Amino acid sequence: MSPRMYAGQVNAPEFPAGLEWLNIDKPLSMSDLRGKLRKLEEKYADELVVVGVHSAKFAAEKDHENVRKAVLRYEIEHPVVNDKDFQVWQQYGARAWPTLMFIDPEGKLLGKHEGEFAVTDLDGLFSKMIAEYDNNQLVNRTPLTLSLEKDKEWERALSFPGKVLADEASDRLFIADSNHNRIVVTDLRGKLLEVVGSGEHGLRDGGYSEAQFYDPQGMALSGDTLYVADTKNHALREIDLANQSVKTIAGTGEQARMYHRGGNARFVQLNSPWDVVVDGMNLYIAMAGFHQLWRYDLLTKEANPYAGNGRERITDGVLSNAELAQPSGIVSDGEKLYFTDSETSAVRSADINGKGQVETIVGLHLFEFGDVDGIGDEVRLQHPIGIELHDGVLYVADTYNNKIKRIYPATRGATSYLGIGTPGHEDGAGAFAQFHEPAGLSVARGKLYIADTNNHAIRVADLETREVSTLEIEGL
């Protein structure tokens, strides 16, 4: 037996009885993990067991089916327990999202890490730990028997579409088919025109059939150029629609580990860009991972922070000092940027010209959310993601409330526009229609196109009658 540096001292608490589990047929116990500890899961597949404990902030995130959809969307292939009443959270003394708990092969708590982490750091740690445990004959390489949620699903034309962009002038609809890692192009009636991307996740430039994306989200169109927030590649991509080619214009493909000052866009590490909008010769980016808005100069090819200091809060003021929280949707009227600040359940604005200020239209703070229409501080949203501007009105995908809201910037008024609020897939009269976590919006020819993410569908609402239908995509 060798001396042990990586030995826990206190038994890790058992998982409470009665919790809902995913990706496995029966609840796990600590005895199931004894002797076991996707880059790391794959590399240490015989030694490491990852168990995800989902302790939800938002009310909608506690629902079992919503958690299951998240497991599918984020391609999670380890056991996940829905800790909706914070039982596991409290037993382990967690204080922040995310928290990593390390448990040794004998079921003892070894330590914890709060906040984001670098895979390379854990890789080095795990290799040393496994070598020590092997020397002491503690590693059990018998695999867990999993029952993956993905194996219970069927193939769909679209998979968790995150954003949509309708262009009236060219009669085209661009769909971020996010979990298929591609951009689908149809006409406004749903006839397939093009598919951009091979469908394999990766960061590869080239022609439509060979290019690769990884969870693409927001898009912006300028002439024959489509800009794409390639979220999990932490990059901005440029699609030349005339020459049918794709190239990377910002980001290295690696997620930034810390705040970045900006500079030459091809050498700047980005962090989960979620949406983009073109205004003049600038591309503005909702940089969710940095809790900032960024600006990419189309002439100089430089990318720099534009609004937000990187702290995750809701604080108005001068652009550089304001505090944002996971901006995920962005539009422009030429004078202001309007954006959804998802983690604060807020809709906010940032000046392009004039005062240079960030201001909150609706929303209060990180833990104030709900489903309340009204004026100003009366209004409650729940994790809004999508936003569109049409005739001076903001249309907002109130994602976790499964609704589309209308917000009036001048009065700070908000009203429910589409959706009954319960998750589902129901067409018909707008007030009674059902959506499931809508996340992208775009208007063309009197129609509001909606990326209905968890329904794997594009919905269409007539702005005059408020009738909702589901777009049938012909040829996909």
C-alpha positions as CSV (number, residue, x, y, z in Angstrom):
1,M,0.0,0.0,0.0
2,S,1.3,3.5,-0.9
3,P,1.0,6.6,1.1
4,R,-2.2,8.5,0.1
5,M,-2.3,12.2,-0.7
6,Y,-5.8,12.1,-2.1
7,A,-7.8,10.5,0.7
8,G,-11.1,11.9,1.9
9,Q,-11.8,12.2,5.7
10,V,-15.5,12.5,5.9
11,N,-18.1,10.2,4.4
12,A,-20.0,11.8,1.5
13,P,-23.7,12.2,2.3
14,E,-26.0,9.7,0.6
15,F,-28.4,10.9,-2.0
16,P,-31.9,11.5,-0.4
17,A,-34.6,9.0,-1.2
18,G,-37.4,9.9,-3.6
19,L,-35.5,12.2,-6.0
20,E,-36.1,12.0,-9.8
21,W,-33.1,10.6,-11.8
22,L,-32.3,10.8,-15.5
23,N,-29.9,8.7,-17.7
24,I,-30.2,5.8,-15.3
25,D,-33.0,3.3,-14.5
26,K,-32.6,3.4,-10.7
27,P,-31.4,5.9,-8.1
28,L,-27.7,5.8,-7.3
29,S,-26.2,5.3,-3.9
30,M,-22.7,6.0,-2.7
31,S,-22.0,2.2,-2.7
32,D,-22.6,2.3,-6.5
33,L,-19.8,4.8,-6.9
34,R,-17.2,3.1,-4.7
35,G,-14.0,2.5,-6.6
36,K,-15.0,5.0,-9.3
37,L,-14.2,8.5,-9.3
38,R,-16.9,14.4,-21.8
39,K,-13.4,15.2,-22.4
40,L,-12.6,13.9,-18.9
41,E,-15.5,11.3,-18.9
42,E,-14.2,9.9,-22.1
43,K,-10.5,9.9,-21.2
44,Y,-11.2,8.3,-17.8
45,A,-14.2,6.3,-18.8
46,D,-13.1,3.3,-16.7
47,E,-12.2,5.3,-13.5
48,L,-14.3,8.4,-13.3
49,V,-18.1,8.7,-12.6
50,V,-19.7,12.1,-13.0
51,V,-23.1,12.6,-11.3
52,G,-24.9,15.9,-12.1
53,V,-27.0,17.3,-9.3
54,H,-29.5,19.8,-10.7
55,S,-30.4,22.4,-8.0
56,A,-32.6,24.8,-9.9
57,K,-32.7,28.6,-9.5
58,F,-35.8,29.2,-11.7
59,A,-39.2,27.7,-11.0
60,A,-39.4,26.3,-14.6
61,E,-36.1,24.5,-14.1
62,K,-37.5,22.3,-11.3
63,D,-40.0,20.5,-13.7
64,H,-38.8,17.0,-14.5
65,E,-39.6,17.2,-18.2
66,N,-37.8,20.5,-18.5
67,V,-34.7,19.0,-16.9
68,R,-35.0,16.0,-19.2
69,K,-35.1,18.4,-22.2
70,A,-32.0,20.1,-20.9
71,V,-30.2,16.8,-20.6
72,L,-31.0,16.1,-24.2
73,R,-30.2,19.6,-25.4
74,Y,-26.8,19.7,-23.8
75,E,-26.0,16.1,-24.7
76,I,-25.4,15.0,-21.2
77,E,-24.6,11.3,-20.9
78,H,-24.0,10.8,-17.1
79,P,-26.6,10.3,-14.4
80,V,-28.5,13.5,-13.4
81,V,-30.6,13.9,-10.2
82,N,-33.3,16.6,-10.0
83,D,-32.6,18.2,-6.6
84,K,-35.6,20.5,-6.9
85,D,-35.9,21.0,-3.1
86,F,-32.1,21.6,-2.6
87,Q,-31.7,18.5,-0.4
88,V,-28.4,17.5,-1.9
89,W,-27.3,21.1,-2.2
90,Q,-27.8,21.6,1.6
91,Q,-26.3,18.2,2.6
92,Y,-23.1,19.0,0.7
93,G,-22.9,22.6,1.8
94,A,-23.0,24.1,-1.8
95,R,-23.1,27.8,-2.0
96,A,-22.7,28.6,-5.7
97,W,-23.4,27.5,-9.3
98,P,-21.5,25.4,-10.3
99,T,-19.9,23.6,-7.5
100,L,-17.7,20.5,-8.0
101,M,-17.6,17.9,-5.2
102,F,-14.8,15.4,-5.3
103,I,-15.5,12.0,-3.7
104,D,-12.7,9.4,-3.4
105,P,-13.1,5.6,-4.2
106,E,-14.1,4.8,-0.6
107,G,-17.0,7.3,-0.7
108,K,-15.3,10.0,1.4
109,L,-15.6,13.7,0.5
110,L,-12.2,14.8,-0.8
111,G,-12.8,18.5,-1.5
112,K,-14.8,21.0,-3.6
113,H,-14.4,23.7,-6.1
114,E,-16.8,26.6,-6.6
115,G,-17.2,28.3,-10.0
116,E,-16.1,27.5,-13.5
117,F,-13.1,25.3,-14.1
118,A,-10.5,24.5,-16.7
119,V,-10.6,20.9,-18.1
120,T,-6.8,20.9,-18.3
121,D,-6.4,21.6,-14.6
122,L,-8.7,18.7,-13.7
123,D,-7.0,16.4,-16.2
124,G,-3.7,16.7,-14.4
125,L,-5.3,16.3,-11.0
126,F,-7.3,13.2,-12.0
127,S,-4.3,11.4,-13.5
128,K,-2.4,11.8,-10.2
129,M,-5.4,10.7,-8.2
130,I,-6.1,7.6,-10.3
131,A,-2.4,6.5,-10.1
132,E,-2.5,6.7,-6.3
133,Y,-5.8,4.8,-6.1
134,D,-4.5,2.2,-8.4
135,N,-1.4,1.7,-6.3
136,N,-3.7,1.1,-3.3
137,Q,-6.0,-1.3,-5.3
138,L,-9.0,1.0,-4.8
139,V,-10.2,1.5,-8.4
140,N,-13.3,-0.4,-9.5
141,R,-13.5,-0.4,-13.3
142,T,-16.9,-2.1,-13.5
143,P,-19.0,0.4,-15.6
144,L,-22.3,1.7,-14.5
145,T,-25.3,0.6,-16.4
146,L,-26.9,3.7,-18.0
147,S,-30.2,4.3,-19.6
148,L,-29.6,7.4,-21.7
149,E,-32.5,9.8,-22.4
150,K,-31.2,10.3,-25.9
151,D,-31.9,6.6,-26.7
152,K,-35.6,7.2,-25.9
153,E,-35.9,9.9,-28.6
154,W,-36.5,9.7,-32.3
155,E,-34.8,11.7,-35.1
156,R,-36.5,15.0,-36.0
157,A,-36.1,17.5,-38.8
158,L,-35.0,20.2,-36.4
159,S,-33.4,19.6,-33.0
160,F,-33.7,22.3,-30.4
161,P,-33.7,25.3,-32.8
162,G,-32.3,28.2,-30.8
163,K,-32.8,31.3,-33.1
164,V,-34.5,32.3,-36.3
165,L,-34.0,35.2,-38.7
166,A,-36.7,36.1,-41.3
167,D,-35.6,38.3,-44.2
168,E,-38.5,39.9,-46.1
169,A,-36.4,41.3,-49.0
170,S,-34.9,38.0,-50.1
171,D,-37.9,35.8,-49.0
172,R,-35.6,33.7,-46.8
173,L,-35.8,32.2,-43.3
174,F,-32.6,31.3,-41.6
175,I,-33.0,28.7,-38.8
176,A,-30.3,27.9,-36.2
177,D,-30.8,24.1,-36.1
178,S,-28.7,24.2,-32.9
179,N,-28.4,20.6,-31.9
180,H,-27.9,19.5,-35.5
181,N,-25.0,22.0,-35.6
182,R,-26.2,23.6,-38.9
183,I,-28.1,26.5,-40.4
184,V,-31.2,25.6,-42.3
185,V,-32.4,28.1,-45.0
186,T,-36.0,28.0,-46.3
187,D,-38.3,30.5,-48.0
188,L,-40.8,32.2,-45.7
189,R,-43.3,29.5,-46.4
190,G,-41.0,26.7,-45.3
191,K,-39.6,25.3,-48.6
192,L,-36.0,24.1,-48.1
193,L,-33.4,26.1,-50.0
194,E,-30.1,25.3,-48.4
195,V,-28.4,23.5,-45.5
196,V,-25.2,25.1,-44.2
197,G,-23.0,22.7,-42.2
198,S,-22.2,19.0,-42.2
199,G,-24.2,18.4,-39.0
200,E,-21.0,17.2,-37.2
201,H,-20.0,19.5,-34.3
202,G,-16.6,21.2,-34.8
203,L,-15.0,24.3,-36.0
204,R,-14.2,24.0,-39.7
205,D,-14.4,26.5,-42.4
206,G,-15.2,25.8,-46.1
207,G,-18.1,25.0,-48.3
208,Y,-21.6,24.4,-47.1
209,S,-21.3,20.6,-46.9
210,E,-17.9,20.5,-45.1
211,A,-18.2,23.5,-42.7
212,Q,-18.8,22.6,-39.1
213,F,-20.6,24.5,-36.3
214,Y,-21.2,23.7,-32.6
215,D,-24.6,24.8,-31.2
216,P,-25.1,27.9,-33.4
217,Q,-27.5,30.5,-32.1
218,G,-28.2,34.1,-33.1
219,M,-27.8,35.4,-36.7
220,A,-27.6,38.8,-38.4
221,L,-27.9,39.5,-42.2
222,S,-26.0,42.2,-44.1
223,G,-26.4,41.9,-47.9
224,D,-25.2,38.5,-48.9
225,T,-23.4,37.9,-45.6
226,L,-24.9,36.0,-42.7
227,Y,-23.2,36.4,-39.3
228,V,-23.6,33.6,-36.8
229,A,-23.0,33.3,-33.1
230,D,-21.4,29.9,-33.0
231,T,-21.9,29.5,-29.3
232,K,-20.1,26.3,-28.2
233,N,-17.2,27.1,-30.5
234,H,-16.9,30.5,-28.8
235,A,-16.6,32.0,-32.2
236,L,-18.3,34.3,-34.8
237,R,-18.8,32.8,-38.2
238,E,-19.4,34.5,-41.5
239,I,-21.5,32.8,-44.2
240,D,-21.0,34.1,-47.8
241,L,-24.4,33.3,-49.2
242,A,-23.3,34.1,-52.8
243,N,-20.3,31.9,-52.8
244,Q,-21.7,29.3,-50.4
245,S,-18.8,29.3,-48.0
246,V,-18.2,29.7,-44.3
247,K,-15.3,31.3,-42.4
248,T,-14.4,32.2,-38.9
249,I,-14.0,35.9,-38.2
250,A,-13.6,36.0,-34.4
251,G,-12.6,33.6,-31.7
252,T,-10.0,30.9,-31.5
253,G,-12.4,28.0,-30.8
254,E,-11.3,27.9,-27.1
255,Q,-13.5,29.3,-24.3
256,A,-11.9,32.2,-22.6
257,R,-10.9,31.3,-19.0
258,M,-11.0,34.9,-17.8
259,Y,-11.9,38.4,-18.8
260,H,-10.3,39.4,-22.1
261,R,-9.5,43.0,-23.2
262,G,-10.2,42.4,-26.9
263,G,-8.1,43.1,-30.0
264,N,-7.5,41.3,-33.3
265,A,-10.7,39.3,-33.4
266,R,-9.1,36.0,-34.7
267,F,-6.8,35.9,-31.7
268,V,-9.3,36.9,-29.0
269,Q,-10.8,34.1,-27.0
270,L,-14.6,34.6,-26.6
271,N,-17.1,33.1,-24.2
272,S,-20.5,31.8,-25.4
273,P,-21.6,34.4,-27.9
274,W,-25.4,34.0,-28.0
275,D,-26.8,36.5,-30.4
276,V,-25.6,39.2,-32.9
277,V,-27.0,42.3,-34.6
278,V,-25.5,44.5,-37.4
279,D,-25.7,48.2,-37.0
280,G,-23.7,50.2,-39.6
281,M,-20.2,48.9,-39.8
282,N,-20.4,47.2,-36.4
283,L,-21.6,43.8,-35.3
284,Y,-22.8,43.8,-31.7
285,I,-22.7,40.6,-29.8
286,A,-24.6,39.4,-26.8
287,M,-21.6,37.7,-25.0
288,A,-23.5,35.6,-22.5
289,G,-20.5,33.9,-21.0
290,F,-18.7,37.2,-20.2
291,H,-22.0,38.9,-19.0
292,Q,-21.2,41.7,-21.5
293,L,-22.1,43.2,-24.9
294,W,-19.2,43.2,-27.4
295,R,-18.6,45.1,-30.6
296,Y,-16.9,43.6,-33.7
297,D,-15.7,46.3,-36.2
298,L,-16.4,45.1,-39.7
299,L,-13.6,47.3,-41.1
300,T,-10.8,46.9,-38.6
301,K,-11.7,43.3,-37.7
302,E,-11.2,44.0,-34.0
303,A,-13.5,42.7,-31.3
304,N,-13.8,44.5,-27.9
305,P,-16.1,44.7,-24.9
306,Y,-18.8,47.4,-25.4
307,A,-21.0,47.3,-22.3
308,G,-20.7,45.6,-19.0
309,N,-17.7,45.1,-16.6
310,G,-18.1,41.3,-16.5
311,R,-19.7,41.0,-13.1
312,E,-23.0,39.1,-13.1
313,R,-25.5,41.5,-11.6
314,I,-28.0,44.1,-12.7
315,T,-26.6,47.6,-12.4
316,D,-27.3,50.5,-14.8
317,G,-25.0,53.4,-15.6
318,V,-22.0,54.2,-17.9
319,L,-21.5,51.4,-20.5
320,S,-18.1,50.2,-19.1
321,N,-19.3,50.2,-15.5
322,A,-22.7,48.6,-16.0
323,E,-23.3,45.0,-14.8
324,L,-25.2,42.5,-16.9
325,A,-26.2,38.8,-16.4
326,Q,-26.0,36.5,-19.4
327,P,-27.3,38.6,-22.3
328,S,-28.8,36.2,-24.8
329,G,-30.8,38.2,-27.3
330,I,-30.0,41.6,-29.0
331,V,-31.7,44.0,-31.5
332,S,-31.0,47.6,-32.6
333,D,-33.1,50.6,-33.6
334,G,-30.0,52.6,-34.7
335,E,-29.8,54.6,-31.5
336,K,-30.0,51.9,-28.8
337,L,-29.3,48.2,-28.4
338,Y,-32.1,46.3,-26.7
339,F,-31.2,43.1,-25.1
340,T,-32.6,40.3,-22.9
341,D,-30.6,39.9,-19.7
342,S,-31.6,36.3,-19.0
343,E,-30.2,35.6,-15.5
344,T,-31.9,38.8,-14.2
345,S,-35.1,38.1,-16.1
346,A,-34.7,41.6,-17.5
347,V,-35.0,43.6,-20.8
348,R,-32.4,46.4,-20.9
349,S,-31.0,48.9,-23.4
350,A,-27.5,50.2,-24.2
351,D,-26.9,53.5,-26.1
352,I,-25.1,53.3,-29.4
353,N,-25.2,57.1,-29.8
354,G,-25.8,59.8,-27.1
355,K,-25.5,59.2,-23.4
356,G,-23.5,56.0,-23.4
357,Q,-25.7,54.4,-20.7
358,V,-27.2,51.1,-19.9
359,E,-30.7,51.3,-18.6
360,T,-33.2,48.7,-17.4
361,I,-36.7,48.6,-19.0
362,V,-38.1,45.8,-16.9
363,G,-36.4,43.5,-14.4
364,L,-35.1,43.9,-10.9
365,H,-32.3,41.5,-9.8
366,L,-30.9,38.0,-10.1
367,F,-33.5,36.3,-7.9
368,E,-36.6,38.3,-8.8
369,F,-38.7,36.5,-11.5
370,G,-42.2,35.4,-12.3
371,D,-45.0,36.0,-14.8
372,V,-46.6,39.4,-14.2
373,D,-47.8,42.0,-16.7
374,G,-47.7,45.7,-15.8
375,I,-45.5,48.8,-15.8
376,G,-41.9,49.1,-14.9
377,D,-41.0,47.4,-11.6
378,E,-44.3,45.6,-11.5
379,V,-43.3,43.4,-14.4
380,R,-41.9,39.9,-13.9
381,L,-40.4,37.7,-16.6
382,Q,-38.6,34.3,-16.2
383,H,-35.3,33.9,-18.1
384,P,-36.2,35.6,-21.4
385,I,-33.9,34.8,-24.3
386,G,-35.2,36.0,-27.6
387,I,-36.0,39.6,-28.6
388,E,-37.3,41.4,-31.8
389,L,-38.1,45.0,-32.5
390,H,-41.1,45.8,-34.8
391,D,-42.9,49.1,-35.2
392,G,-41.4,50.5,-31.9
393,V,-42.6,47.4,-29.9
394,L,-40.2,44.8,-28.4
395,Y,-41.4,41.2,-28.8
396,V,-39.7,39.1,-26.1
397,A,-39.5,35.3,-25.8
398,D,-40.3,34.9,-22.1
399,T,-38.7,31.5,-22.3
400,Y,-39.3,29.9,-19.0
401,N,-42.9,31.2,-18.9
402,N,-43.5,29.7,-22.4
403,K,-44.9,33.0,-23.6
404,I,-44.3,35.8,-26.0
405,K,-44.6,39.2,-24.4
406,R,-44.8,42.7,-25.8
407,I,-42.8,45.4,-24.1
408,Y,-43.1,49.1,-24.8
409,P,-39.7,50.9,-24.1
410,A,-41.2,54.4,-23.7
411,T,-43.7,53.4,-21.0
412,R,-41.9,50.3,-19.6
413,G,-45.2,48.5,-20.1
414,A,-45.3,44.7,-20.6
415,T,-48.3,42.5,-21.7
416,S,-48.7,38.9,-22.5
417,Y,-49.1,38.5,-26.3
418,L,-49.0,34.8,-27.2
419,G,-49.2,31.7,-25.1
420,I,-51.2,30.3,-22.2
421,G,-48.1,29.8,-20.1
422,T,-48.0,26.0,-19.7
423,P,-45.6,24.1,-21.8
424,G,-47.0,22.3,-24.8
425,H,-47.5,22.4,-28.6
426,E,-50.9,23.9,-29.5
427,D,-51.7,26.0,-32.5
428,G,-54.7,28.4,-32.8
429,A,-55.7,31.6,-31.1
430,G,-52.7,33.3,-29.7
431,A,-53.9,33.6,-26.1
432,F,-54.5,29.9,-25.9
433,A,-51.5,28.7,-28.0
434,Q,-48.8,26.6,-26.2
435,F,-45.0,26.8,-26.6
436,H,-42.2,25.1,-24.8
437,E,-39.3,27.4,-24.0
438,P,-39.3,29.7,-27.1
439,A,-36.0,31.3,-27.6
440,G,-35.8,33.1,-30.9
441,L,-38.0,35.7,-32.7
442,S,-38.0,37.5,-36.1
443,V,-40.7,39.5,-38.0
444,A,-41.3,39.5,-41.8
445,R,-44.4,40.3,-43.9
446,G,-46.7,40.7,-40.9
447,K,-45.7,37.4,-39.4
448,L,-43.7,36.7,-36.2
449,Y,-41.4,33.6,-36.6
450,I,-40.7,31.8,-33.4
451,A,-37.9,29.3,-32.6
452,D,-39.9,27.0,-30.3
453,T,-36.9,25.3,-28.9
454,N,-38.1,22.4,-26.8
455,N,-40.8,21.6,-29.4
456,H,-38.2,21.3,-32.1
457,A,-40.3,23.5,-34.3
458,I,-40.7,26.9,-35.9
459,R,-44.0,28.6,-35.1
460,V,-45.6,31.4,-37.0
461,A,-47.9,34.0,-35.5
462,D,-50.0,36.4,-37.6
463,L,-49.4,39.9,-36.1
464,E,-52.9,41.1,-37.1
465,T,-55.0,38.1,-36.0
466,R,-52.6,36.5,-33.4
467,E,-53.3,33.1,-34.9
468,V,-50.4,30.7,-34.3
469,S,-49.4,27.9,-36.7
470,T,-46.5,25.5,-37.0
471,L,-44.3,25.9,-40.1
472,E,-44.0,22.7,-42.1
473,I,-40.5,22.5,-43.6
474,E,-40.7,21.0,-47.1
475,G,-37.7,18.9,-48.1
476,L,-35.7,18.6,-44.9
